[in-house]
């Protein structure tokens, strides 16, 4: 059963990486200096956080590769910084899976993740 679960997570990570690579290629993007805002660019990373820390980190690496293919290096490196908040958030969600079911805890979690994202 353990091997099947790891395979399942690997497949989910692969699918989310594919989504993360395709999103910056086709979604609308607003570029202002070193910043860029790509519609739906965080979806794959957030979904990976709910699966496991390893999947979250793998998806961050995959989405970073997608940005390296389609944007200047500075923007792609900003995508690499997602590893910080995604790993921490995924570890927290793994330890406290009921966080999302509690409105106050969920709001606090989202606020802290947003601060980490901004800081990175």
C-alpha atoms as a printed R data frame, in Angstrom:
    type eleno elety resid chain resno       x      y       z
1   ATOM     1    CA   UNK     A     1   0.000  0.000   0.000
2   ATOM     2    CA   UNK     A     2   2.853  2.393   0.767
3   ATOM     3    CA   UNK     A     3   4.381  1.982  -2.692
4   ATOM     4    CA   UNK     A     4   1.012  2.637  -4.335
5   ATOM     5    CA   UNK     A     5   0.546  5.817  -2.265
6   ATOM     6    CA   UNK     A     6   3.992  7.118  -3.257
7   ATOM     7    CA   UNK     A     7   3.271  6.363  -6.901
8   ATOM     8    CA   UNK     A     8  -0.067  8.189  -6.623
9   ATOM     9    CA   UNK     A     9   1.659 11.241  -5.126
10  ATOM    10    CA   UNK     A    10   4.325 11.141  -7.824
11  ATOM    11    CA   UNK     A    11   1.672 11.082 -10.549
12  ATOM    12    CA   UNK     A    12  -0.231 13.947  -8.914
13  ATOM    13    CA   UNK     A    13   3.014 15.930  -8.671
14  ATOM    14    CA   UNK     A    14   3.667 15.285 -12.364
15  ATOM    15    CA   UNK     A    15   0.206 16.429 -13.394
16  ATOM    16    CA   UNK     A    16   0.455 19.551 -11.231
17  ATOM    17    CA   UNK     A    17   3.936 20.289 -12.634
18  ATOM    18    CA   UNK     A    18   2.479 20.035 -16.128
19  ATOM    19    CA   UNK     A    19  -0.262 22.475 -15.177
20  ATOM    20    CA   UNK     A    20   2.350 24.750 -13.598
21  ATOM    21    CA   UNK     A    21   4.421 24.713 -16.787
22  ATOM    22    CA   UNK     A    22   1.461 25.342 -19.098
23  ATOM    23    CA   UNK     A    23  -0.049 28.187 -17.035
24  ATOM    24    CA   UNK     A    24   2.714 30.758 -17.651
25  ATOM    25    CA   UNK     A    25   2.786 29.811 -21.327
26  ATOM    26    CA   UNK     A    26  -0.854 30.584 -22.053
27  ATOM    27    CA   UNK     A    27  -2.365 32.658 -19.258
28  ATOM    28    CA   UNK     A    28  -2.484 36.451 -19.390
29  ATOM    29    CA   UNK     A    29   0.473 38.155 -17.698
30  ATOM    30    CA   UNK     A    30   1.041 41.682 -16.452
31  ATOM    31    CA   UNK     A    31   4.735 42.621 -16.139
32  ATOM    32    CA   UNK     A    32   5.760 45.657 -14.072
33  ATOM    33    CA   UNK     A    33   9.531 45.878 -13.665
34  ATOM    34    CA   UNK     A    34  10.855 42.815 -11.861
35  ATOM    35    CA   UNK     A    35   7.306 41.785 -10.939
36  ATOM    36    CA   UNK     A    36   4.874 39.788 -12.980
37  ATOM    37    CA   UNK     A    37   1.324 38.783 -12.283
38  ATOM    38    CA   UNK     A    38   0.255 35.630 -14.116
39  ATOM    39    CA   UNK     A    39  -3.368 34.570 -13.837
40  ATOM    40    CA   UNK     A    40  -3.714 31.182 -12.072
41  ATOM    41    CA   UNK     A    41   0.034 30.783 -11.540
42  ATOM    42    CA   UNK     A    42  -0.378 29.661  -7.919
43  ATOM    43    CA   UNK     A    43  -3.141 27.101  -8.402
44  ATOM    44    CA   UNK     A    44  -0.860 24.083  -8.912
45  ATOM    45    CA   UNK     A    45   1.333 25.076  -5.946
46  ATOM    46    CA   UNK     A    46  -1.651 25.467  -3.622
47  ATOM    47    CA   UNK     A    47  -3.100 22.123  -4.685
48  ATOM    48    CA   UNK     A    48   0.291 20.507  -4.061
49  ATOM    49    CA   UNK     A    49   0.287 21.925  -0.528
50  ATOM    50    CA   UNK     A    50  -2.883 19.985   0.253
51  ATOM    51    CA   UNK     A    51  -1.377 16.702  -0.968
52  ATOM    52    CA   UNK     A    52   2.004 16.583   0.801
53  ATOM    53    CA   UNK     A    53   5.143 18.621   1.446
54  ATOM    54    CA   UNK     A    54   7.109 16.589  -1.128
55  ATOM    55    CA   UNK     A    55   4.466 17.190  -3.792
56  ATOM    56    CA   UNK     A    56   4.348 20.907  -2.928
57  ATOM    57    CA   UNK     A    57   8.121 21.253  -3.354
58  ATOM    58    CA   UNK     A    58   8.127 19.201  -6.567
59  ATOM    59    CA   UNK     A    59   5.368 21.378  -8.023
60  ATOM    60    CA   UNK     A    60   7.287 24.533  -7.072
61  ATOM    61    CA   UNK     A    61  10.317 23.205  -8.927
62  ATOM    62    CA   UNK     A    62   8.165 22.300 -11.937
63  ATOM    63    CA   UNK     A    63   6.423 25.678 -12.038
64  ATOM    64    CA   UNK     A    64   9.782 27.420 -11.732
65  ATOM    65    CA   UNK     A    65  10.954 25.513 -14.805
66  ATOM    66    CA   UNK     A    66   7.825 26.684 -16.608
67  ATOM    67    CA   UNK     A    67   8.612 30.287 -15.764
68  ATOM    68    CA   UNK     A    68  12.243 29.867 -16.876
69  ATOM    69    CA   UNK     A    69  10.869 28.801 -20.273
70  ATOM    70    CA   UNK     A    70   8.578 31.797 -20.661
71  ATOM    71    CA   UNK     A    71   9.835 34.756 -18.592
72  ATOM    72    CA   UNK     A    72  13.055 36.588 -17.746
73  ATOM    73    CA   UNK     A    73  15.286 34.934 -15.127
74  ATOM    74    CA   UNK     A    74  14.374 37.391 -12.352
75  ATOM    75    CA   UNK     A    75  10.697 36.449 -12.619
76  ATOM    76    CA   UNK     A    76  11.516 32.742 -12.741
77  ATOM    77    CA   UNK     A    77  13.655 33.110  -9.623
78  ATOM    78    CA   UNK     A    78  10.706 34.742  -7.898
79  ATOM    79    CA   UNK     A    79   8.714 31.623  -8.794
80  ATOM    80    CA   UNK     A    80  11.450 29.558  -7.122
81  ATOM    81    CA   UNK     A    81  10.829 31.472  -3.893
82  ATOM    82    CA   UNK     A    82   7.439 29.734  -3.701
83  ATOM    83    CA   UNK     A    83   9.273 26.711  -2.309
84  ATOM    84    CA   UNK     A    84   9.537 28.566   1.014
85  ATOM    85    CA   UNK     A    85   5.851 29.184   1.672
86  ATOM    86    CA   UNK     A    86   4.662 26.002  -0.049
87  ATOM    87    CA   UNK     A    87   6.886 23.702   2.018
88  ATOM    88    CA   UNK     A    88   6.086 25.431   5.307
89  ATOM    89    CA   UNK     A    89   2.373 25.551   4.494
90  ATOM    90    CA   UNK     A    90   2.289 21.909   3.409
91  ATOM    91    CA   UNK     A    91   4.069 20.758   6.582
92  ATOM    92    CA   UNK     A    92   1.613 22.771   8.657
93  ATOM    93    CA   UNK     A    93  -1.398 21.349   6.797
94  ATOM    94    CA   UNK     A    94  -0.026 17.831   7.186
95  ATOM    95    CA   UNK     A    95   0.224 18.339  10.950
96  ATOM    96    CA   UNK     A    96  -3.080 20.259  11.243
97  ATOM    97    CA   UNK     A    97  -5.370 18.970   8.450
98  ATOM    98    CA   UNK     A    98  -8.493 20.423  10.081
99  ATOM    99    CA   UNK     A    99  -7.214 24.001   9.628
100 ATOM   100    CA   UNK     A   100  -9.175 24.495   6.417
101 ATOM   101    CA   UNK     A   101 -12.449 23.479   8.073
102 ATOM   102    CA   UNK     A   102 -12.155 26.219  10.711
103 ATOM   103    CA   UNK     A   103 -12.819 29.725   9.363
104 ATOM   104    CA   UNK     A   104 -10.628 31.607  11.866
105 ATOM   105    CA   UNK     A   105  -7.736 29.134  11.662
106 ATOM   106    CA   UNK     A   106  -8.010 29.095   7.872
107 ATOM   107    CA   UNK     A   107  -7.920 32.889   7.703
108 ATOM   108    CA   UNK     A   108  -4.877 33.062   9.976
109 ATOM   109    CA   UNK     A   109  -3.147 30.328   7.958
110 ATOM   110    CA   UNK     A   110  -3.823 32.178   4.694
111 ATOM   111    CA   UNK     A   111  -2.600 35.466   6.153
112 ATOM   112    CA   UNK     A   112   0.655 33.922   7.413
113 ATOM   113    CA   UNK     A   113   1.237 32.139   4.079
114 ATOM   114    CA   UNK     A   114   0.600 35.430   2.240
115 ATOM   115    CA   UNK     A   115   3.159 37.200   4.453
116 ATOM   116    CA   UNK     A   116   5.728 34.470   3.789
117 ATOM   117    CA   UNK     A   117   5.021 34.706   0.065
118 ATOM   118    CA   UNK     A   118   5.481 38.471   0.107
119 ATOM   119    CA   UNK     A   119   8.668 38.253   2.172
120 ATOM   120    CA   UNK     A   120  10.253 35.608  -0.073
